[in-house]
Amino acid sequence: MRGRTRATAALAVCAAGVALTATGCGGGGGGSGAGVVRASWGDPQSPLEPANTNEVQGGKVLTMIFRGLKEYDPKTGEARNMLAEKIDSADQQTFTITLKDGWTFSNGEKITAKSFVDAWNYASVVGNKQKNASFFQDIEGYDKVHPAAGSATAKTLSGLVVKDDRTFTVKLRTKFSTWPDTLGYAAYAPLPRAFYDDHANWLKKPVGNGPYMIDSYTKGSSMRLSRWEGYPGEDKAQNAGVELRVYTDNNTAYTDLQAGNIDLVDDIPSAQLKNVKNDLGDRYINQPAGIIQTVVFPMYDPNWSRAGMEKVRRGLSMAINRDQITEQIYQKTRTPATDWTSPVLGEKGGYKAGLCGDACTYNPGEAKKLIQEAGGLPGGKVTITSNVDTGSHRVWMDAVCNSVNNALGNDKACTVNPVGTFADFRNQVSEQRVAGLFRSGWQMDYPLAQNFLQPLYYTGASSNYGKFSDAQFDKLVDEANTESDTEKAIGKFQDAEKILAEQMPAIPLWYQNGSAGYSESIGDVELNSFSVPVYERITVK
């Protein structure tokens, strides 16, 4: 396998008929930044629609083929204008958005205000079944296009109005001072007419407006993307394209990296963390990221949601020895979580250590006591479910269960339910087919505490797969969103976290660093604050 050089890999891509540039088909020589980056990947759960993708693997591709009104600085996470020339508001409730001129989709279609308004309306309408529909719930008229029950009574959001080709207005149902900072999330991307005119074909080969174009995708094998030569943005791709190769075992991906068969792995296996620095030297990246790992309780199951079960849920959290797991398994590339957000946010973004309180502190004696007081585990046992094809999840699940079993003095109290692929796992979670606890790794969409709380725990929210619902939590989030004073808004979000500490609908495990390793064939590799490689900046030697 070591015999596969960078040049032969590029030739193989060209032989497959991928529409790359001539420099890309010339291999990796010359140090000009041309050539194709070969990176590890996992199949996304669903076809790549911006408003229907809320998982990491699909999200990686969306960041390559789409650009929205805002973008997030790769180093700081700060929101800054991209397609938006300006976003103005006199009252923090009605916003006037003016687009930059000169932007098109990769098929040549001009991007206008209607490109955004039509996309947002499509995302919102209940019949279109878009997973990220709730990201538009703050816009006036959402209750008509996406009612909590029954059919829609409108087809468009009354709060969206096109003024001219470059201008549209957005009226929110309440004040939301930081709303513009959310607009770098892929769900808010514009869409071309082809999306609506021939939806089935568009899904086979999505057309966007980012630095890359999708050339081909074979499920279970790879996706190939090429640089869009006509891309009008300043962040043009510095390579000829990216080949995303599907791996069902990140150990295999790491072995291929060492053998020179792949250029980039952004999921270092836990088993290799002791060796990775020696193996890769400066080509190993380990940095804080806006990611938290939790395990979620199925609150849709009466066995877990009945009155008094909050004691069991809190007890299970206290039975997990986070310090030992993060140190021994993850070599301190994870940090025990003490709240439901991320330290990457900092105080200005709403992070405050310790909001989980005693419930996130290892205390096996108190854990056993709480669980016994509430009548014990439902059916006398608990399972933890996760995919095991990425993220070394089987290792930590075993460790968590061992910790729980030791605390309860019962080696069969907690067992692991491994699922072979990420896509299958996501489908089981989405369809509420998981009976016990399940993993929920959350990678922030934008750097605000609101993004760690509302999508995951607000009633009916897009990623609230455990179906937790608490009226006071919802009220505090609503009040925080409408608060124009940042400090007061942060205080409301932190009060909402205190409710999570009391109810424990999900157990915070640890904050995760972004980690990656790359070959000598590429350079200028970096991870953004979301732990996603900045593909367009990578050069091929």
N, C-alpha and C positions, 0 to 999 in steps of 0.2 A: 504493500500500500504506500510505502514511502516513495516509491518510484513515480507516483503521480505528481508531476511538477505543475507549477502555476500555469505554464504555457499550454500544457496538454489539457488542463481543465478548461481554459478559455476556448481551445479548439473544439472541445466536446460540446460546449454551449453553442458555438456557432454551427456545428454540424446538426444540432437539434433544430435549427431553423429559427432561433430566437432573434428578433429584430434588434440587434445591438449595433453600435456604431463601428466603423472600421477599426478605430483604435482599440475598441473593446475586444474585437476578434483577433487582435494582434498579440494577445497575451499580456503578461505583466511586466515586460521589460521596459527600460528607458526611464523609469522614475518620473513619468509625466503625470501620474495620477490617473491614467487610463486603466481599463481592466475591470473585471467583475469581482465583486466581493462575495465569497461563499460563507454563509452564516447559518447557524443552527436555528431551528424554528419548530413550532408545533402546529398542527392543523387547527384553524379557528373553529369555533362551535357552529357558526352559521355563515351563509354568504355575506360578503362584505358590504353591507349598507351602513352608512355613517350612524343613522339613528337606530340601527338594530344590532350594533356590535358593542358589547360592554364587557369584553374580556381581553386579556393581554395580547394573545397571539394575533387576533384580528386587528387589535388596536395598533400593533406595530406596523402593519401594512397601511392602515389609514393615515398614519403620520407621514408616510412616504408618498402617498398619491393624492392627498388633499391638503389644502391650506384654507384657513377660515379668517374671520374678522380679526382675531387676535392670535398671537403665538406666545409661547412661553420660553423665556431665555434658558438655554440649555444648562447654564451653570447656576443661576439664581432662582429660576422658576418664575421670575417676574413677568406679568402679562404686559405685552406691548402690541401696538397695532400692526396688523399684517395687511389684509385686504381693506380694512377700515382706514379711511383717511382721518376721520374723527368720529367720536361718539359723544354727543352733547345731551345734557339734561338740566333743566332748571329746577326740577322737583324730585329727582331720583325715582320717578315712576314712569314718566314718558321720555323715551330716548329717541333722538334723531341720529340715524346712522348714515354717514356719507362714505361711499366706496371710492377707492383709488381707481384711476382710469387705466386702461391698458391690459387688464387681466382677462384671460380666456381659459376655457377648458382645453385639455390636450387634443380634442377633436376640432378645435378652432372656434367653437361657439363662445361668444362674448359673455362674460359674467356681469350680470346686472342685479339690481335690487330684487327683481323678480326671481332670480336664481336662488336667493336666500329665502324669500317669503314663501315660494312654492315648496321648497324643501322642508321648511319648518311646519308648514300646514300639513304636508304629507306625514311627517313624523308624529304629529299630534293626533290625527284622526284615529279613533279607536279601532276602526275596521282594518287599518293597515298593520296592526299588531307589531308595532315597533317597540323593542325593549326599552329604548331610551325616551319614550314618549313623555314620561314624567319630568324630564328636564325642561319641558315647555309649559309646565303647569302654572308658572308664575305669570304667563302672558294672559291678558284679558280674553275671555271667551273659551278658555280651555275646558271648562265644565260643560260647554255645549258640544264640542267636538269629541270630547273624551269623558263622558259621564261615568260616575262610579258604577252605575247600573243602567241597563237598557241601551238603546241605540242613540247614535249622535243626532242632534237636532240642527247641526250646522256642519258645513264642510270646510270652513276656514276660520282661523282665529280672528276675532273682531279687533284684537289689539294690534294686528299687523296691517300696515297701510303703505303701499308703494306710492311714492311721490313723483319720482322720475327714474330714469335708468340708473342713476347713481345714488338715489336717496330713498330710504324707507324709515318709517317710524314704528316704534314698539311701545305699546302701553301695557304696563304690568298691572296685576290686580291690586297690588299694594306696593309701597316703596321698597326698593331693594338696592341699596347704595352700591354694593359690590357686584351687581349683576354683570356689568360689562367685562369684568375679569374672568367670568366663566366662559366667555365666547371663543376661547381657543380650543375648547373640547370638540372632538370630531363630530359629535351629534349635531353641531351647529354649522356644519360644512354646507356649501352651496351644491346644487345638483344640476346637471345639464338636462336638456329636454329628452335626450335618449333614455334617461332613467325612467321616464313616464311612458314614452312612446313605444319602447320595446324593452320592457322591464326584465323579461326572462333572459334576453341576450345580454343586457347590461350586467346582470348578475354574473354571467359567465366570464365577462371581461370588463370589470368596472372602469369607467372613464372619470378621471378626476382633474384636479388643477394643481397638483403638487409636482415636485421635481422628478418624480418617476412615473412610468407607465407600466401597467401589468401586461406582460407578453403571454404568459401561460401559467396554468395552475393544474397540477395533478394531485388530487387528494391522496394523502399518505406518502407522497414523494417529494414534491418541491413546487415552489412558485418562483417564476423568473420575472424580474422587472428590469427595464432599461431606462437610461437617463432620457428625460424629455428635453430635447435640444432647444425647443421653443419656450421653455419655462421662463416667465417674466420676473420671477422673484430674485432677490439678492442671494438667497441661499441655494444656488444651483448645485447640482450633484457634482462632486469632484472625482467621481468614478463613472465607468460606463454602465454600471448596473449592479444589481444585487440578486444572487441566487439564494433563496431561503430554502434550506433542506430540512425536511421533517425527520425528527428523531423521536423515538418512543422511549429512549433511555439516555439521560444526559451524560452518563458515564461513557457511552459509545461516542457521543459527540466530542467529549474531552479527549478520548483516545484518538479520534480522527484529527483533532486539532494538533496533537503532539506529532502525529504522523505526516502532517502537511496536507491532509486531504480536505481540510476546511480551514477557513481563515478566522472565523469569529464565533465564539461561544459566549452567550450572555447569561449562562446558568451554570456556574461552577458546581459540580456535585459535592455534597458534604464530605464524601469519602476522600476527596482530593484536596481539601482545604489545608491539610497539614503539609502537602507537597507542592501546592501550586506556585508559591513564591520561588521555590528552587527550580521548578520546571520552566517557568515563564519569565521570571525576573521582572523587568520593568513593563513587560507585556501583560501583566496581571493588574486589573483595576478592582479596587475595593473601596467604595465610598457610600456615605449615607444616602438614602433614597426615601421618597415619600411612599413607603410601602409598610403595611402592617398585616401580620398573619393572625387570624382569629379562628375559633371554631364556633359555629352557630348552632343554636338549639332550634329544633323544628316546632315553633310555636303554633303551627297549624295542627299539631298533634295534641289532643287534650291531655294525654299522659304527661306532657312537658309544660303545658300552659295553665293547668288548673291552679287554683289558689294555694299558696304555700310552697309551690315548687321553686319559687325564687331562692329558697334556702338550699335546695339541692343544686341549683345552677351555680350559686355562689360557692357552695361547698366543693363542687368539682373544680372550680377555678382555683380555690385555695389548695387543692390537692396536687397541683402541677408545679414541679420544681423548675421554674423557668431559668434560674441562674445556672443550674447544673446542665440543663439541655443546651443552652446557648454557648456555654463554655466548652463542654466536652464534644458535642456534635458539630457545632458551627464555628468553633475556634474564635468566638467573639465577633463573628461577622453578623451576628444578630444581637439585639439588646432587649432584655426583658421589658415587656410593655407595661406601662403604668396608667395608660388611658386608651382611648379609641381613635386617636389621630396619629400624628407623627412628629417627632422632634424637628424634622426638616422644616416644618412650618415656622418654628420660632415663636416667640411671644406675640409678635405682630400678626402672625397668621392664625393664632388662637390656641397654640399648644401650651399645655400646663401639665407638668409631671405630677403624678400621684393622684389624679382624679379618681382612679379606680379604688384607691384606699386599700383596706385590709383584704379585700376580695382578690386582689392580684398579688398578695404576699403569701408565699408558701408556708402553710401551717397545717400539717397533716392531722393533728389532733382536733383542731377546730373544724376542719373539713369533714371528718368522720362524724363529729357531733351534729353539725348542721344537717347532714344528709339523713342521719338517723332520726333527728327531731321531726323531719318532714315526711317520714314514712319510708325512706330508702329510695333507691333508684327504681324507676318504672320497670316492673318485671324483674327486678333484681340485677339489672346489668345495663350497660351503655355501650354503643358502638361509635367509632369515629370513621367517617368515610372521606376519602379523597382519591383523586387520580394519583397514579404513581409513575407516570411516564416522564414527568419533569419535576424539578425542585427538590429532589431527594425526600419526598414527602413520607415515604414508608418508614424511613429512619426515625423522623421525629414523632410520627404517630405511635410507633412502638414505644418510644421513650415516654411519651405522654401517658399512654395506657399503663406502662410499668409504674410510673409515678402515682397514678390514681390507685392502682391495685395495691401498691405498698401502703398508701395512706389508709385505705379501707381494710387492709388485711385480708384481701380476697383476690387471688391471682386470676380469677375469671370475671371480675366485675366489669372490666373494660377490655374490649376487643377491637381489632382493626378490620375495616372493610375496604380493601384496596380495589380501585377501579382502574382498568387498564389504560384508558386514554382520557385526555383532558376533555375532548368533545363529548364522550359518553358520560363522564362525570357531570359536566355542565348541564347536559340534558336531564339527567336524573334530578339534579337540584332544581332546575327550572320547572320541572313537572311535579315537584313535591313528592318524589318517590323515595326519598331518604328518610328512614325511620328514626335514626339517632342523630348525633352531632355530625356536622360536616364542615370541612375546611372552607374558609372564605378569605383568600388573600386579596387585599385591596390595594391597588396602585392608584394613587390620586390622579384625577382628571385635570384638576387645577389646584393651585396651592392655597386653599382656604379650608379652615376647619369645617365649614359647612359641607364640603365635598366628602368628608369622612363620616358625616353624621346623617345628613338628609337622604342621600340615595340608599343608605343601608338600613336605617331604622325608622324613618318617617312612614306613617301609615300609607300603604299602597305604593311606596317608592320603587323605582326601577330595579334596584338590586337588593331589595328587602326580601330575600328568598326564605328567611325564617318566618316571615309574616308577623313580626313583632308590631304591636300597636299600643300606643300610650298617648292619651289625649294631652296630658301635660307636656310630654316631650314634644309633640307636634306644635303645641302652643308656643313653647320657648323657641323652637327653631323659626317659626313664623315671625315672632317678635324680633329675633336676632336679624333676620333678613331685612326687616323693615327699618331697623335702627340705623340712623345716619351717623351716629357717633361710634367710631370703630371700637373703642374700649368697651362701651356698653354692649355692643353686638357680641364681642368676644365673651363677655361675662354671661350673656344669655346662652351661648353655645356651651360654655363650661357648666352652667347649671343643668343643661340638658344631659350632659355626660354624667352628672351625678345621679340622674334617674337611671341611666344605663348601669351604673354601679349598684344601684338598689335592685334592679330587676334582672340584670345579667342575661340579656337575650343572646349575647355572644361573649365568649371568653377571649380577652386580648392575650395573645401569646407573646409575640416579640415584634419589634421594629426590625425591618430587614434592610441590610445594605445592598446596594447594587454591586454585582460582581460580574466580571467578564475577563476573558483571556483571548489573545489574538496571536496570529502567526507573524513571522518575520516578513511575509509578503505584503503586508498592509501597514499603513501608518495613520497618524492623526485620528486615532480612535478615542472616543469619549462617550460616556453615558450622560444623559441629561438627568435632571432631578427626579424624573419618573422612573429611572433605571432602564431606559430604552436607549440603545445605541443611536447616536446621531449619524445615521447611515450616509447622509449626503455629504458629510465632511470627510469621510474615510477616503484615503488615497491608496492606490494599488501600485506597488513598486515595480 
